[in-house]
Amino acid sequence: MPNQFDPYREALVVEQHTVWPDAYEDWSAEDRGRVETLLHATPADAAELDYVRQHSGFARVITVTDEDVERVAAT
């Protein structure tokens, strides 16, 4: 179950990861990179956000959804 946006954990994010569903496997690295950049720029808006505890802080993990792609495509 994804977490909600958490300003405390967000301040301690040291890594960013993006999980892509199989439906987007044919996207180019450039297109994926653009979407990833936009999603991680506004993590509070991501549909599926998770924080993974690490020794040095947290890793932010965003799982891409169709809703996310539609939202950032309008940007």
CNS distance restraints for C-alpha pairs under 8 A (distance, minus, plus):
assign (resid   2 and name CA) (resid  48 and name CA) 5.55 0.50 0.50
assign (resid   2 and name CA) (resid  49 and name CA) 5.36 0.50 0.50
assign (resid   2 and name CA) (resid  50 and name CA) 5.04 0.50 0.50
assign (resid   3 and name CA) (resid  48 and name CA) 7.57 0.50 0.50
assign (resid   3 and name CA) (resid  49 and name CA) 5.73 0.50 0.50
assign (resid   3 and name CA) (resid  50 and name CA) 4.99 0.50 0.50
assign (resid   3 and name CA) (resid  51 and name CA) 6.97 0.50 0.50
assign (resid   4 and name CA) (resid  44 and name CA) 7.66 0.50 0.50
assign (resid   4 and name CA) (resid  49 and name CA) 6.60 0.50 0.50
assign (resid   4 and name CA) (resid  50 and name CA) 7.46 0.50 0.50
assign (resid   5 and name CA) (resid  10 and name CA) 7.60 0.50 0.50
assign (resid   5 and name CA) (resid  43 and name CA) 7.07 0.50 0.50
assign (resid   5 and name CA) (resid  44 and name CA) 5.13 0.50 0.50
assign (resid   5 and name CA) (resid  49 and name CA) 7.12 0.50 0.50
assign (resid   6 and name CA) (resid  10 and name CA) 5.88 0.50 0.50
assign (resid   7 and name CA) (resid  11 and name CA) 6.14 0.50 0.50
assign (resid   8 and name CA) (resid  12 and name CA) 6.90 0.50 0.50
assign (resid   9 and name CA) (resid  13 and name CA) 6.44 0.50 0.50
assign (resid   9 and name CA) (resid  51 and name CA) 7.42 0.50 0.50
assign (resid   9 and name CA) (resid  57 and name CA) 7.87 0.50 0.50
assign (resid   9 and name CA) (resid  58 and name CA) 6.63 0.50 0.50
assign (resid  10 and name CA) (resid  58 and name CA) 7.73 0.50 0.50
assign (resid  10 and name CA) (resid  60 and name CA) 7.74 0.50 0.50
assign (resid  12 and name CA) (resid  57 and name CA) 5.10 0.50 0.50
assign (resid  12 and name CA) (resid  58 and name CA) 5.81 0.50 0.50
assign (resid  13 and name CA) (resid  57 and name CA) 5.82 0.50 0.50
assign (resid  13 and name CA) (resid  58 and name CA) 4.57 0.50 0.50
assign (resid  13 and name CA) (resid  59 and name CA) 5.48 0.50 0.50
assign (resid  13 and name CA) (resid  60 and name CA) 6.27 0.50 0.50
assign (resid  14 and name CA) (resid  56 and name CA) 7.32 0.50 0.50
assign (resid  14 and name CA) (resid  57 and name CA) 5.97 0.50 0.50
assign (resid  14 and name CA) (resid  58 and name CA) 5.85 0.50 0.50
assign (resid  14 and name CA) (resid  59 and name CA) 5.90 0.50 0.50
assign (resid  14 and name CA) (resid  60 and name CA) 7.98 0.50 0.50
assign (resid  15 and name CA) (resid  58 and name CA) 6.84 0.50 0.50
assign (resid  15 and name CA) (resid  59 and name CA) 4.53 0.50 0.50
assign (resid  15 and name CA) (resid  60 and name CA) 6.24 0.50 0.50
assign (resid  16 and name CA) (resid  40 and name CA) 7.50 0.50 0.50
assign (resid  16 and name CA) (resid  59 and name CA) 5.60 0.50 0.50
assign (resid  16 and name CA) (resid  60 and name CA) 4.87 0.50 0.50
assign (resid  16 and name CA) (resid  61 and name CA) 6.09 0.50 0.50
assign (resid  17 and name CA) (resid  59 and name CA) 7.10 0.50 0.50
assign (resid  17 and name CA) (resid  60 and name CA) 6.10 0.50 0.50
assign (resid  17 and name CA) (resid  61 and name CA) 4.73 0.50 0.50
assign (resid  17 and name CA) (resid  62 and name CA) 6.43 0.50 0.50
assign (resid  18 and name CA) (resid  36 and name CA) 6.76 0.50 0.50
assign (resid  18 and name CA) (resid  61 and name CA) 5.66 0.50 0.50
assign (resid  18 and name CA) (resid  62 and name CA) 4.97 0.50 0.50
assign (resid  18 and name CA) (resid  63 and name CA) 5.80 0.50 0.50
assign (resid  18 and name CA) (resid  64 and name CA) 7.02 0.50 0.50
assign (resid  19 and name CA) (resid  61 and name CA) 7.19 0.50 0.50
assign (resid  19 and name CA) (resid  62 and name CA) 6.20 0.50 0.50
assign (resid  19 and name CA) (resid  63 and name CA) 4.53 0.50 0.50
assign (resid  19 and name CA) (resid  64 and name CA) 6.13 0.50 0.50
assign (resid  20 and name CA) (resid  24 and name CA) 6.59 0.50 0.50
assign (resid  20 and name CA) (resid  25 and name CA) 7.61 0.50 0.50
assign (resid  20 and name CA) (resid  63 and name CA) 6.22 0.50 0.50
assign (resid  20 and name CA) (resid  64 and name CA) 5.51 0.50 0.50
assign (resid  21 and name CA) (resid  25 and name CA) 7.34 0.50 0.50
assign (resid  21 and name CA) (resid  63 and name CA) 7.76 0.50 0.50
assign (resid  21 and name CA) (resid  64 and name CA) 6.86 0.50 0.50
assign (resid  21 and name CA) (resid  65 and name CA) 7.74 0.50 0.50
assign (resid  27 and name CA) (resid  31 and name CA) 6.28 0.50 0.50
assign (resid  27 and name CA) (resid  32 and name CA) 6.50 0.50 0.50
assign (resid  28 and name CA) (resid  32 and name CA) 6.28 0.50 0.50
assign (resid  29 and name CA) (resid  33 and name CA) 5.93 0.50 0.50
assign (resid  30 and name CA) (resid  34 and name CA) 6.24 0.50 0.50
assign (resid  31 and name CA) (resid  35 and name CA) 6.38 0.50 0.50
assign (resid  32 and name CA) (resid  36 and name CA) 6.01 0.50 0.50
assign (resid  33 and name CA) (resid  37 and name CA) 6.07 0.50 0.50
assign (resid  34 and name CA) (resid  38 and name CA) 6.39 0.50 0.50
assign (resid  35 and name CA) (resid  39 and name CA) 6.07 0.50 0.50
assign (resid  35 and name CA) (resid  69 and name CA) 7.13 0.50 0.50
assign (resid  35 and name CA) (resid  72 and name CA) 6.82 0.50 0.50
assign (resid  36 and name CA) (resid  40 and name CA) 6.07 0.50 0.50
assign (resid  37 and name CA) (resid  41 and name CA) 6.07 0.50 0.50
assign (resid  38 and name CA) (resid  42 and name CA) 6.73 0.50 0.50
assign (resid  38 and name CA) (resid  72 and name CA) 6.54 0.50 0.50
assign (resid  39 and name CA) (resid  43 and name CA) 5.97 0.50 0.50
assign (resid  39 and name CA) (resid  45 and name CA) 7.78 0.50 0.50
assign (resid  39 and name CA) (resid  46 and name CA) 6.57 0.50 0.50
assign (resid  39 and name CA) (resid  62 and name CA) 7.73 0.50 0.50
assign (resid  39 and name CA) (resid  68 and name CA) 7.48 0.50 0.50
assign (resid  39 and name CA) (resid  72 and name CA) 7.29 0.50 0.50
assign (resid  40 and name CA) (resid  62 and name CA) 7.69 0.50 0.50
assign (resid  42 and name CA) (resid  46 and name CA) 7.25 0.50 0.50
assign (resid  43 and name CA) (resid  49 and name CA) 7.22 0.50 0.50
assign (resid  43 and name CA) (resid  62 and name CA) 7.78 0.50 0.50
assign (resid  46 and name CA) (resid  62 and name CA) 6.89 0.50 0.50
assign (resid  46 and name CA) (resid  64 and name CA) 7.99 0.50 0.50
assign (resid  46 and name CA) (resid  68 and name CA) 6.34 0.50 0.50
assign (resid  47 and name CA) (resid  63 and name CA) 7.79 0.50 0.50
assign (resid  47 and name CA) (resid  64 and name CA) 7.75 0.50 0.50
assign (resid  47 and name CA) (resid  65 and name CA) 6.86 0.50 0.50
assign (resid  47 and name CA) (resid  67 and name CA) 7.26 0.50 0.50
assign (resid  47 and name CA) (resid  68 and name CA) 6.56 0.50 0.50
assign (resid  48 and name CA) (resid  62 and name CA) 5.77 0.50 0.50
assign (resid  48 and name CA) (resid  63 and name CA) 5.38 0.50 0.50
assign (resid  48 and name CA) (resid  64 and name CA) 7.17 0.50 0.50
assign (resid  48 and name CA) (resid  65 and name CA) 7.53 0.50 0.50
assign (resid  49 and name CA) (resid  60 and name CA) 7.22 0.50 0.50
assign (resid  49 and name CA) (resid  61 and name CA) 5.88 0.50 0.50
assign (resid  49 and name CA) (resid  62 and name CA) 4.73 0.50 0.50
assign (resid  49 and name CA) (resid  63 and name CA) 6.65 0.50 0.50
assign (resid  50 and name CA) (resid  60 and name CA) 6.00 0.50 0.50
assign (resid  50 and name CA) (resid  61 and name CA) 5.08 0.50 0.50
assign (resid  50 and name CA) (resid  62 and name CA) 6.40 0.50 0.50
assign (resid  51 and name CA) (resid  58 and name CA) 6.02 0.50 0.50
assign (resid  51 and name CA) (resid  59 and name CA) 5.61 0.50 0.50
assign (resid  51 and name CA) (resid  60 and name CA) 4.82 0.50 0.50
assign (resid  51 and name CA) (resid  61 and name CA) 6.08 0.50 0.50
assign (resid  52 and name CA) (resid  58 and name CA) 5.39 0.50 0.50
assign (resid  52 and name CA) (resid  59 and name CA) 5.05 0.50 0.50
assign (resid  52 and name CA) (resid  60 and name CA) 6.57 0.50 0.50
assign (resid  52 and name CA) (resid  61 and name CA) 7.40 0.50 0.50
assign (resid  53 and name CA) (resid  57 and name CA) 6.24 0.50 0.50
assign (resid  53 and name CA) (resid  58 and name CA) 4.66 0.50 0.50
assign (resid  53 and name CA) (resid  59 and name CA) 6.58 0.50 0.50
assign (resid  54 and name CA) (resid  58 and name CA) 5.30 0.50 0.50
assign (resid  54 and name CA) (resid  59 and name CA) 6.96 0.50 0.50
assign (resid  64 and name CA) (resid  68 and name CA) 6.25 0.50 0.50
assign (resid  64 and name CA) (resid  69 and name CA) 7.24 0.50 0.50
assign (resid  65 and name CA) (resid  69 and name CA) 6.47 0.50 0.50
assign (resid  66 and name CA) (resid  70 and name CA) 6.21 0.50 0.50
assign (resid  67 and name CA) (resid  71 and name CA) 6.18 0.50 0.50
assign (resid  68 and name CA) (resid  72 and name CA) 6.24 0.50 0.50
assign (resid  69 and name CA) (resid  73 and name CA) 5.88 0.50 0.50
assign (resid  70 and name CA) (resid  74 and name CA) 6.59 0.50 0.50
assign (resid  71 and name CA) (resid  75 and name CA) 7.20 0.50 0.50
